Amino acid sequence: MRVFVTGATGFIGTAIVQELISAGHQVLGLARSDASAQKLIDAGAEVHRGDLEDLDSLRSGAAYADGVIHAGFIHDFTRFQEVCQVDKIAIETIGEVLAGSNRPFIVTSGTALVSPGKLATEDIIPPFNPAWPRASEQTADAVAALGVRAAAIRLSPSVHGDDDKHGFIPILVNLAKEKGVSAYIGEGQNRWNAVHRLDAAHLYRLALENAASDARYHASAEEAITVKTIAEAIGKQLDIPVVSISPEAAAEHFGWFAHMAAIDCPASSKWTQEHLNWHSTHSTLLADIDNGVYTK
């Protein structure tokens, strides 16, 4: 299959490209710089110059492909509303090219806000939240109505593994280094789910090859890890104290990340495992922390 991949040189995208090529697919990766283009060439992929805001590049990439994986996103939380709109328009643009073809189109979402405080499952469709305006799933549903086999992969809050520089664990590690303590909020019993990036990449391939239209799949290998446990593992690695921060002081300590540090978002992948025969085979989050992946 010829697969157009956005975000192809990112932390997760590079693993997706590797997974697809290893399975015999031909990859066309979106690249906005010479360095990204070389990265794709070295991986054995074809280069398609452009970016998420270059709609003509998205159209021509999608037109070339038998299927599309949209793993790209502009991770700039200082203009989050704007980059969510860029994401929405990118999905719509690709969808228009694929309309009526029943070609697979896999978009990226997250598990964190599906069902805060309760176990998230794939059948839960949360209402649009203006406070978190990423509308990838809703946009994919609209695209599916055009005759595209569009489905969403919901990533865990922690997609972990070697070379993770910008995910949630690096944020906690950098804060711990800066503050001299590894912290959690209150009792720290709020839960995150997690997945190794190579397991997530495998799920993207399985979804591309087998997804049902309108389906949601959970890239959640570990459904519930307390943030206190994560903070303790980080504190052990850095050899610094592990402390509780009161909810009132959380914003001062964690800054913009306080909301995610406090969120309780366990997520099951039971349905995903059953329908795509997906199972995690790589290291757990705590094993990666304990093995120094984040403190080298």
CORWORA-V950704 format. One record per backbone hydrogen bond with DSSP energy under -1.0 kcal/mol. CO is the residue of the C=O (numbers start at 1). NH is the residue of the N-H. If there is no record, write none. Layout:
co=CO nh=NH
co=CO nh=NH
This chain:
co=1 nh=26
co=2 nh=66
co=2 nh=67
co=3 nh=28
co=4 nh=69
co=5 nh=30
co=6 nh=71
co=7 nh=10
co=10 nh=14
co=12 nh=16
co=13 nh=17
co=14 nh=18
co=15 nh=19
co=16 nh=20
co=17 nh=21
co=18 nh=22
co=19 nh=23
co=20 nh=25
co=21 nh=24
co=26 nh=3
co=27 nh=46
co=28 nh=5
co=29 nh=48
co=31 nh=50
co=33 nh=37
co=34 nh=38
co=35 nh=39
co=36 nh=40
co=37 nh=41
co=38 nh=42
co=39 nh=43
co=40 nh=45
co=41 nh=44
co=46 nh=29
co=48 nh=31
co=51 nh=54
co=53 nh=55
co=54 nh=58
co=55 nh=59
co=56 nh=60
co=57 nh=61
co=58 nh=62
co=59 nh=63
co=60 nh=64
co=67 nh=4
co=68 nh=106
co=69 nh=6
co=74 nh=76
co=76 nh=79
co=79 nh=83
co=80 nh=84
co=81 nh=85
co=82 nh=86
co=83 nh=87
co=84 nh=88
co=85 nh=89
co=86 nh=90
co=87 nh=91
co=88 nh=92
co=89 nh=93
co=90 nh=94
co=91 nh=95
co=92 nh=96
co=93 nh=97
co=94 nh=98
co=98 nh=101
co=103 nh=149
co=104 nh=68
co=105 nh=151
co=106 nh=70
co=107 nh=153
co=109 nh=155
co=111 nh=114
co=115 nh=118
co=120 nh=268
co=121 nh=124
co=129 nh=132
co=135 nh=139
co=136 nh=140
co=137 nh=141
co=138 nh=142
co=139 nh=143
co=140 nh=144
co=141 nh=145
co=143 nh=146
co=144 nh=147
co=146 nh=100
co=147 nh=102
co=148 nh=150
co=149 nh=105
co=150 nh=214
co=151 nh=107
co=152 nh=217
co=153 nh=109
co=154 nh=219
co=155 nh=111
co=158 nh=195
co=160 nh=197
co=161 nh=164
co=167 nh=171
co=168 nh=172
co=169 nh=173
co=170 nh=174
co=171 nh=175
co=172 nh=176
co=173 nh=177
co=174 nh=178
co=175 nh=179
co=176 nh=180
co=182 nh=243
co=184 nh=245
co=185 nh=188
co=188 nh=228
co=190 nh=227
co=191 nh=265
co=192 nh=225
co=193 nh=158
co=194 nh=221
co=194 nh=222
co=195 nh=160
co=196 nh=200
co=197 nh=201
co=198 nh=202
co=199 nh=203
co=200 nh=204
co=201 nh=205
co=202 nh=206
co=203 nh=207
co=204 nh=208
co=205 nh=209
co=206 nh=210
co=207 nh=211
co=212 nh=215
co=215 nh=152
co=217 nh=154
co=218 nh=220
co=222 nh=194
co=223 nh=267
co=225 nh=192
co=226 nh=230
co=227 nh=231
co=228 nh=232
co=229 nh=233
co=230 nh=234
co=231 nh=235
co=232 nh=236
co=233 nh=237
co=234 nh=238
co=235 nh=239
co=235 nh=240
co=241 nh=182
co=243 nh=184
co=245 nh=186
co=249 nh=253
co=250 nh=254
co=251 nh=255
co=254 nh=257
co=255 nh=258
co=257 nh=261
co=258 nh=262
co=264 nh=117
co=266 nh=120
co=269 nh=273
co=270 nh=274
co=271 nh=275
co=272 nh=276
co=273 nh=277
co=284 nh=288
co=285 nh=289
co=286 nh=290
co=287 nh=291
co=288 nh=293
co=289 nh=292
